[in-house]
């Protein structure tokens, strides 16, 4: 959130302190290990290069998540099987389950996809992430990938220095893949050199004790590296170099799956409720999958041997068999969880509850997660602006004109509503502005500014944010105009002069007609009908203003109203309130569903 309370600040400070201590401990331990055993240098250098490649890959693919990918994910989450498939395919393609998690959290926070759809994406991501093992075992270890990595890095860096975002994205992807492959090469070379001096297989532990020990080691490695992908590549290269036994490697792979949930949980501590729910789902899925894999590791290993024969994997190609094992137990985990998806969703919503009793000046749709992607930001800002308009602005206008909202929303003729609304509703418009509007209005403008400054927006997306800014500024203008008009309405509604009272009732009737149409706005096939009605009301208001001016001139000439009455009604007749109400409605409700338009800036 933009504004943190003292308790939240203390929580974040404690979390940051723990992370800093763990990071310092890791650096000291790494320095000691490298000092006393230089054989590890090449291996750890490979890990570092691979992690750097993954960061560049993620940055590169972010460029291409602004249009088609977001649209694809939004449409692919209406059915569970589609969301699981989409999560698997996208993760396998972009090689980053963390990027998919960020997109999912952002979309759930913006209300663009449901929690169950998000869970499907996350479960599918676990299957998709196993593609890395196949890439390394089936390709990275079979050829001299350093020869391929170097050209990719060279051309990737050339592209990354270009001004066009698309070329930068392509460059980062190419360079990221190059560094990824180069990291694998260094890790493989490191283990080959390492094996000449030290044989880690002498530390192999057989039986379930060994499985438990190596599972714990896999968890620890993943927590340290903050990446299950990096730890899995490390395991596969060590296995290919003969530095670990196959059974122990299976346990390490299970441990890496479980370990990645720890990093997800640490990341969710400062996240919003959507992030916490997904982290909870991630934890439950990976713990369940890991427990099943541990309990049935030998039957699973035998099943993998059977599958290996079917697909012609050599019985001694343990790296590929490990990749197959990794994919198999993740698929089994998804199959186990599918029947319980609704119960899991209900459980997570019960444990991690959205704050329903938000203060009146708290935004309902805005949170930090939506700032990750333009689509989520625009959708949330649009919903927040619509909520502010209907829940607060229109209420202020209605009460300022001494009309009850229930009457505006009723089937009673507007002329009858005005006749029955003959008592002044005492309204402190300034107090309503400060209590219900000002804070939310300020936060909407803040989010718009952050989006336009920090996100890569298309021309249309930038226009959408500009239109939302204009709509919100018009809302504040509407409050000022209502405040000025309400003072005279309160005076003349009880006036004995029927002529001035009728003139103000005519203004009230015109405003009430517009309010009724806006309250009836729905995002359906009848929306065009409402817009046509608003256009008609806008034209009628223009004609009514001309007619009212003539009527006022007649009343003045015939001395039917006083000079003070005349000056008041003349000034109030020139108001732009109706025009501004209609303009805000057009800005907020006329947008087409183009939030996820294709293309990049």
ABEGO torsion letter per residue (X at the ends): XABBBAAAAAAAAAAAAAAAAAAAAAAAAAAAAAAABAAAAAAAAAAAAAAAAAAAAAAAAAAAAABAAAAAAAAAAABAAAAAAAAAAAAAAAGBAAAAAAAAAAAAAAGABBAAAAAAAAAAAAAAAAAAAAAAAAAAAABBAAAAAAAAAAAAAAAAABABAAAAAAAAAAAAAAAAAAAAAAAAAAAAAAAAABBAAAABBBEAAAAAAAAAAAAAAAAAAGBAAAAAAAAAAAAAAGABBAAAAAAAAAAAAAAAAAAAAAAAAABBAAAAAAAAAAAAAAAAAAAAAAAAAAAAAAAAAAAAAAAGBBAABAAAAAAAAAAAAAAAAAAAAAAAAAAAAAAAAAABBBBABBBAABBAABBAAAAABAAAAAAAAAAAAAAAAAAAAAAAAAAAAGBBAAAAABABBAAAAAAABABBBBBBAAAAAAAAAAAAAAAAAAAAAAAAAABBBBAAAAAAAAAAAAAAAAAAAAAAAAAAAAAAAAAAAABABAAAAAAAAAAAAAAAAAAAAAAABBBBAAAAAAAAAAAAAAAAAAAAAAAAAAAAAAAAAAGABBAAAAAAAAAAAABAAAAAAAAAAAAAAABBBAAABBEBX
